[in-house]
Amino acid sequence: MDGVSATKEIRKLQKNGKINKCFIVALTANVREIANDILFDDYLCKPLTRESLKGMLLKIYDETVHPNELLKV
């Protein structure tokens, strides 16, 4: 199963209330392949760098953690 197929299955489960919403990031060598695909929340391009991964993790953290939770970290 490729990433697009797996993401479609995850989104179906979310829509049916079987799992909670999760942030899905595509890792691709060709951005045009996923440019029109709304299944993914974001994407990273290959080759993956430490800086790009760190930036994405910080972005996900900022978008998904409730501000009050930041005090607990």
C-alpha positions as CSV (number, residue, x, y, z in Angstrom):
1,M,0.0,0.0,0.0
2,D,1.4,3.4,-0.9
3,G,1.1,6.6,1.1
4,V,-1.9,8.0,-0.8
5,S,-3.8,4.7,-0.3
6,A,-2.9,4.5,3.3
7,T,-3.9,8.1,3.8
8,K,-7.3,7.5,2.2
9,E,-7.9,4.6,4.5
10,I,-7.0,6.8,7.6
11,R,-9.2,9.6,6.4
12,K,-12.2,7.1,6.0
13,L,-11.6,5.9,9.6
14,Q,-11.6,9.5,10.8
15,K,-14.7,10.4,8.9
16,N,-16.5,7.4,10.4
17,G,-15.4,8.4,13.9
18,K,-13.3,5.3,14.4
19,I,-10.1,7.2,15.0
20,N,-9.2,10.8,16.0
21,K,-7.9,13.4,13.5
22,C,-4.2,13.1,12.9
23,F,-1.7,15.3,11.1
24,I,-0.5,13.5,7.9
25,V,2.7,14.8,6.2
26,A,3.6,13.4,2.7
27,L,7.2,12.8,2.0
28,T,7.8,13.1,-1.7
29,A,10.4,13.6,-4.4
30,N,7.8,15.3,-6.7
31,V,5.7,18.0,-5.1
32,R,3.5,18.2,-8.2
33,E,2.3,14.6,-7.5
34,I,0.6,15.8,-4.3
35,A,0.0,19.5,-5.1
36,N,-3.8,18.9,-5.7
37,D,-4.2,16.2,-3.1
38,I,-6.2,17.5,-0.2
39,L,-5.6,14.3,1.8
40,F,-2.4,15.5,3.3
41,D,-2.1,18.2,5.9
42,D,1.4,19.2,4.6
43,Y,4.4,17.8,2.7
44,L,8.2,17.5,2.9
45,C,10.4,17.1,-0.1
46,K,13.1,14.6,-0.6
47,P,15.9,14.6,0.2
48,L,14.8,15.1,3.8
49,T,17.0,17.3,5.9
50,R,17.2,17.5,9.6
51,E,16.2,21.2,9.4
52,S,13.1,20.5,7.3
53,L,12.0,17.7,9.6
54,K,12.6,19.8,12.7
55,G,10.6,22.7,11.1
56,M,7.7,20.4,10.3
57,L,7.6,18.9,13.8
58,L,7.6,22.4,15.3
59,K,4.8,23.4,13.0
60,I,2.7,20.3,13.8
61,Y,3.3,20.9,17.5
62,D,2.3,24.6,17.2
63,E,-0.9,23.6,15.3
64,T,-2.0,20.7,17.4
65,V,-1.1,21.4,21.0
66,H,-3.5,23.5,23.0
67,P,-1.8,26.7,24.4
68,N,-2.5,25.6,28.0
69,E,-0.6,22.3,27.3
70,L,2.5,24.3,26.5
71,L,2.9,25.1,30.2
72,K,3.1,21.4,31.0
73,V,6.1,20.8,28.7
